[in-house]
């Protein structure tokens, strides 16, 4: 009898231990489930980094598309701005509606002061005075032909100069032009020339007097800007790379502000946008 009672006690202790372990495991599982649910709900209610990046890129693309389209109509400047503002208002309304379905508020505003005041971008990498001074506009080894290579409405600061270079795939400079506020000097492997540069009218450097096409010939080149912060204005480069047409151009830096708002987060992001590309 005493042996049976000892066994019963052992079974009771074993059963209690199993129940205790089961409760611990159950508690851990429930905590994990609650944590995962909270994480999923939080991720769904606030814009993720990818969503914000996507909105920024969409807005930049819309700016460039509308600016290019407005310029393509050949309208007076005032009509171009009316068209741009009207289409941007439509874009903003549609973007807000789409995000409202997910419980998010997204609003886009834009600043056209640089366009209104003809404040052209610097010839730096990002178009601002503090941008990278020396940079590659078109990467080499891919560019086979350059059909348009134009700078205009250019202002070079007094006593300063900036330089444009075309280099081959090994980095050797096949052609360059250095400009100051009144003149230019072209240098290449066979000849050089100089003359008067008219900033407002500008020039297309593919013209015969600049020897660009003759110097570059069949070489694939990169186009590089040196001391870009010494000047500002507009540029357009048009050609072929990887058997596809490419455009690079900049007139202004327009600022756009994106406002994100949910029940937990509010953020304002001001984005400089280079137009047309």
PEZIFEN-V260809 format. One line per field, one symbol per residue. ss: DSSP state (A for helix, B for strand, O for the rest). psi: psi as a letter, one per 40 degrees, with the letter a starting at -180 (. if undefined). Layout:
BEGIN
ss->???
psi->???
END
This chain:
BEGIN
ss->OAAAAAAAAAAAAAAAAAAAAAAAAAAAAAAAAAAAAAAAAAAAAOOOAAAAAAAAAAAAAAAAAAAAAAAAOOOOAAAAAAAAAAAAAAAAAAAAAAAAOOOOBBBBBBBOAAAAOOOOOBOOOOOOOOOOOOBBBBOOOOBBBBBBBBBBBBBBOOOOOBBBBBBOOOOOBBBBBBBOOOBBBBBBOOOBBBBBOOOOOOBBOOOAAAOAAAAAOOOOOBBBBBOAAABBBBBBBBBBBOOBBBBBBBBBBBBBBBBBBOOOOBBBBBBBBBBBO
psi->ddddddddddddddddddddddddddddddddddddddddddddeihidddddddddddddddddddddddeefiidddddddddddddddddddddddddefihhihiihfddddefgiiifideeideihdhihdhiiedhdihdhghhifihhiheiiiihihiaeeehhdiihhiaeeiihhhaediiiiahhgdddiiheeideefdddddbeihiihihhfdeeiiaiihhhahhffihihhihdihihihhhhhaedihihhhhhhhid.
END
